[in-house]
Amino acid sequence: KVKVVTSGGASVQAGGALRLSCTASGLIFEDNTMGWYRQAPGNKCEVVSTINADGSPYYAGSAKGRFTISRDNAQKMVWLQMNNLLPEDTAVYYCAAATLAVVDPCSDFDLWGQGTQVTVSS
């Protein structure tokens, strides 16, 4: 059975940092693009960052320079290090997997986890 489990969300002050973690099972992890998307109330789903099977990262403009995605295929895990968080980063963050190398929009993802809430206060 395929399962994606996400953790690490929290409430922080602007300028703070968080590290989101995700583990995926039941799929050929190393063959999939892994990524993070976020959904805030009233906002369009946004692909924040992805890392494909060969380790090439992609960052949305809003994440560049502040977020870092990484993966460990042996552990079947992916992380999103978020630094210098801004109030506009407040959203539910989802870890997801896709067979495509380039993933955008969010509907390109094939599998996703339960989401973790990130709240950034000013």
Salt bridges, closest charged atoms under 4 A:
GLU30 OE1 - LYS76 NZ 3.96
GLU46 OE1 - ARG38 NE 2.81
ASP89 OD1 - ARG38 NH1 2.91
ASP89 OD2 - ARG66 NH1 2.67
